[in-house]
Structures are given as structure tokens and as C-alpha cells.
Amino acid sequence: MVNMLVVSPWVFVPKPFSPGDGQGDVLQNYVSGEFEERLPSTGVIFLDDWNAYHRMRGEIHCGTNTKRTPLPDVKWWE
């Protein structure tokens, strides 16, 4: 989940493939619930990256690279 890609108002999250509890994937349900509670205007999309990255010997890092334009006047470190 730490490799999610934020494209406001959406977040794209690698599908966790964790155990189910009869109501779906445990981690996926937890993360969705946290976003709904804390950032209700954010849409969460879980992506199945298994074949595209894991089987091809890559990781989701490969799929979350994006070009970004820096904000020139923002000094976030201050």
C-alpha cells in the first residue's frame, strides 16, 4: 500500500491479495475504510499488478513513476 500513486482526487493502490474474511480482502477493506473515514472525497482504486510487475520481475514502483511539475515558490521544508 505504501507504493500508492496519488492523482487527486484518486489514489491508485496495489491490490494486496491478503486473506479474506467472508466480506472480501482484509487489507483492501481496511485501507478503503480508512480513506472513507479520514478523506471521504478521495476515491481509492486497487490495481492488480501481479502479472504486469511481479511475474515480469518488477515491482509496483515501476508502475508508479510519474512526471511531476515542481511548485517553484513552495518551500515545504521551512
FIKOLZA-1660 file (N, C-alpha, C; in steps of 0.1 Angstrom, whole numbers, plus 5000, padded with zeros to 4 digits):
% residues 78
   i   px   py   pz ch aa at
   1 5008 4988 5000  A  M  N
   1 5000 5000 5000  A  M CA
   1 5009 5013 5000  A  M  C
   2 5021 5012 5005  A  V  N
   2 5029 5023 5006  A  V CA
   2 5033 5028 4992  A  V  C
   3 5032 5020 4982  A  N  N
   3 5035 5024 4968  A  N CA
   3 5024 5030 4960  A  N  C
   4 5014 5035 4968  A  M  N
   4 5002 5041 4960  A  M CA
   4 5006 5053 4953  A  M  C
   5 4998 5056 4942  A  L  N
   5 5001 5067 4934  A  L CA
   5 4989 5077 4936  A  L  C
   6 4992 5089 4940  A  V  N
   6 4982 5099 4942  A  V CA
   6 4980 5108 4930  A  V  C
   7 4968 5107 4924  A  V  N
   7 4964 5116 4913  A  V CA
   7 4950 5122 4917  A  V  C
   8 4951 5132 4925  A  S  N
   8 4940 5138 4932  A  S CA
   8 4928 5140 4922  A  S  C
   9 4916 5136 4926  A  P  N
   9 4912 5131 4939  A  P CA
   9 4912 5116 4941  A  P  C
  10 4921 5109 4933  A  W  N
  10 4921 5095 4933  A  W CA
  10 4935 5090 4939  A  W  C
  11 4934 5078 4945  A  V  N
  11 4947 5071 4949  A  V CA
  11 4946 5057 4942  A  V  C
  12 4957 5053 4936  A  F  N
  12 4958 5040 4930  A  F CA
  12 4967 5032 4939  A  F  C
  13 4962 5021 4944  A  V  N
  13 4969 5013 4953  A  V CA
  13 4971 4999 4948  A  V  C
  14 4983 4993 4949  A  P  N
  14 4985 4979 4945  A  P CA
  14 4975 4970 4953  A  P  C
  15 4969 4961 4946  A  K  N
  15 4960 4951 4953  A  K CA
  15 4968 4942 4962  A  K  C
  16 4964 4941 4975  A  P  N
  16 4972 4934 4985  A  P CA
  16 4971 4919 4984  A  P  C
  17 4961 4913 4978  A  F  N
  17 4959 4899 4978  A  F CA
  17 4961 4892 4992  A  F  C
  18 4955 4899 5002  A  S  N
  18 4956 4893 5015  A  S CA
  18 4944 4884 5018  A  S  C
  19 4944 4877 5029  A  P  N
  19 4933 4867 5031  A  P CA
  19 4919 4874 5032  A  P  C
  20 4909 4866 5029  A  G  N
  20 4895 4871 5030  A  G CA
  20 4889 4868 5044  A  G  C
  21 4879 4875 5047  A  D  N
  21 4872 4872 5060  A  D CA
  21 4857 4870 5057  A  D  C
  22 4853 4866 5045  A  G  N
  22 4839 4864 5042  A  G CA
  22 4833 4877 5036  A  G  C
  23 4840 4888 5038  A  Q  N
  23 4835 4901 5033  A  Q CA
  23 4845 4907 5024  A  Q  C
  24 4854 4899 5019  A  G  N
  24 4864 4904 5009  A  G CA
  24 4878 4904 5015  A  G  C
  25 4887 4910 5008  A  D  N
  25 4901 4911 5011  A  D CA
  25 4903 4920 5024  A  D  C
  26 4909 4914 5034  A  V  N
  26 4910 4921 5047  A  V CA
  26 4917 4934 5046  A  V  C
  27 4929 4935 5040  A  L  N
  27 4937 4947 5039  A  L CA
  27 4930 4957 5030  A  L  C
  28 4925 4952 5019  A  Q  N
  28 4918 4961 5010  A  Q CA
  28 4906 4968 5017  A  Q  C
  29 4898 4961 5024  A  N  N
  29 4887 4966 5031  A  N CA
  29 4892 4976 5042  A  N  C
  30 4903 4973 5049  A  Y  N
  30 4908 4982 5059  A  Y CA
  30 4912 4995 5053  A  Y  C
  31 4920 4995 5042  A  V  N
  31 4925 5007 5036  A  V CA
  31 4914 5015 5031  A  V  C
  32 4904 5009 5024  A  S  N
  32 4892 5016 5019  A  S CA
  32 4885 5023 5030  A  S  C
  33 4883 5016 5041  A  G  N
  33 4876 5022 5053  A  G CA
  33 4884 5034 5059  A  G  C
  34 4897 5033 5059  A  E  N
  34 4904 5044 5064  A  E CA
  34 4903 5056 5056  A  E  C
  35 4904 5054 5042  A  F  N
  35 4902 5066 5033  A  F CA
  35 4888 5072 5034  A  F  C
  36 4878 5063 5035  A  E  N
  36 4864 5068 5036  A  E CA
  36 4862 5076 5049  A  E  C
  37 4869 5072 5060  A  E  N
  37 4867 5079 5073  A  E CA
  37 4875 5092 5073  A  E  C
  38 4887 5091 5068  A  R  N
  38 4897 5103 5070  A  R CA
  38 4897 5112 5058  A  R  C
  39 4895 5107 5046  A  L  N
  39 4895 5116 5034  A  L CA
  39 4883 5111 5025  A  L  C
  40 4871 5114 5029  A  P  N
  40 4859 5109 5022  A  P CA
  40 4858 5113 5007  A  P  C
  41 4865 5124 5004  A  S  N
  41 4864 5129 4990  A  S CA
  41 4874 5122 4981  A  S  C
  42 4882 5113 4986  A  T  N
  42 4892 5106 4978  A  T CA
  42 4887 5092 4974  A  T  C
  43 4889 5090 4961  A  G  N
  43 4885 5077 4956  A  G CA
  43 4897 5067 4956  A  G  C
  44 4895 5055 4960  A  V  N
  44 4905 5045 4961  A  V CA
  44 4903 5035 4950  A  V  C
  45 4913 5032 4942  A  I  N
  45 4913 5022 4931  A  I CA
  45 4924 5012 4934  A  I  C
  46 4920 5000 4936  A  F  N
  46 4930 4989 4938  A  F CA
  46 4934 4983 4924  A  F  C
  47 4947 4983 4921  A  L  N
  47 4952 4978 4908  A  L CA
  47 4958 4964 4910  A  L  C
  48 4954 4955 4901  A  D  N
  48 4961 4942 4901  A  D CA
  48 4974 4943 4893  A  D  C
  49 4985 4943 4901  A  D  N
  49 4998 4944 4895  A  D CA
  49 5005 4931 4894  A  D  C
  50 4999 4920 4897  A  W  N
  50 5006 4908 4898  A  W CA
  50 5013 4903 4885  A  W  C
  51 5005 4902 4874  A  N  N
  51 5011 4898 4862  A  N CA
  51 5020 4908 4856  A  N  C
  52 5016 4921 4856  A  A  N
  52 5024 4931 4849  A  A CA
  52 5037 4934 4856  A  A  C
  53 5038 4933 4869  A  Y  N
  53 5050 4936 4876  A  Y CA
  53 5057 4924 4883  A  Y  C
  54 5050 4917 4892  A  H  N
  54 5056 4906 4899  A  H CA
  54 5061 4895 4890  A  H  C
  55 5052 4890 4881  A  R  N
  55 5056 4879 4873  A  R CA
  55 5067 4883 4863  A  R  C
  56 5067 4896 4859  A  M  N
  56 5077 4901 4850  A  M CA
  56 5090 4906 4857  A  M  C
  57 5091 4902 4869  A  R  N
  57 5103 4906 4878  A  R CA
  57 5105 4920 4880  A  R  C
  58 5093 4927 4882  A  G  N
  58 5094 4941 4885  A  G CA
  58 5086 4943 4898  A  G  C
  59 5084 4955 4902  A  E  N
  59 5076 4959 4913  A  E CA
  59 5067 4970 4910  A  E  C
  60 5057 4973 4919  A  I  N
  60 5048 4984 4916  A  I CA
  60 5055 4997 4915  A  I  C
  61 5067 4998 4920  A  H  N
  61 5075 5011 4919  A  H CA
  61 5076 5014 4904  A  H  C
  62 5078 5004 4896  A  C  N
  62 5079 5006 4881  A  C CA
  62 5067 5012 4875  A  C  C
  63 5055 5010 4881  A  G  N
  63 5043 5015 4876  A  G CA
  63 5038 5028 4882  A  G  C
  64 5045 5032 4892  A  T  N
  64 5040 5045 4898  A  T CA
  64 5050 5056 4895  A  T  C
  65 5059 5055 4886  A  N  N
  65 5067 5066 4882  A  N CA
  65 5059 5076 4874  A  N  C
  66 5059 5089 4877  A  T  N
  66 5052 5099 4870  A  T CA
  66 5060 5111 4868  A  T  C
  67 5057 5119 4858  A  K  N
  67 5064 5132 4857  A  K CA
  67 5056 5142 4865  A  K  C
  68 5063 5149 4873  A  R  N
  68 5056 5159 4881  A  R CA
  68 5062 5173 4879  A  R  C
  69 5054 5183 4880  A  T  N
  69 5059 5197 4878  A  T CA
  69 5061 5202 4892  A  T  C
  70 5073 5206 4896  A  P  N
  70 5075 5211 4910  A  P CA
  70 5069 5225 4911  A  P  C
  71 5065 5228 4923  A  L  N
  71 5059 5241 4926  A  L CA
  71 5071 5250 4930  A  L  C
  72 5074 5260 4921  A  P  N
  72 5087 5268 4923  A  P CA
  72 5087 5276 4936  A  P  C
  73 5075 5281 4940  A  D  N
  73 5075 5291 4952  A  D CA
  73 5072 5284 4965  A  D  C
  74 5071 5271 4965  A  V  N
  74 5067 5264 4977  A  V CA
  74 5080 5258 4983  A  V  C
  75 5083 5262 4996  A  K  N
  75 5094 5257 5003  A  K CA
  75 5089 5249 5015  A  K  C
  76 5086 5236 5011  A  W  N
  76 5079 5227 5021  A  W CA
  76 5088 5224 5033  A  W  C
  77 5101 5226 5032  A  W  N
  77 5110 5223 5043  A  W CA
  77 5110 5233 5054  A  W  C
  78 5105 5245 5051  A  E  N
  78 5105 5256 5061  A  E CA
  78 5093 5255 5070  A  E  C
% end
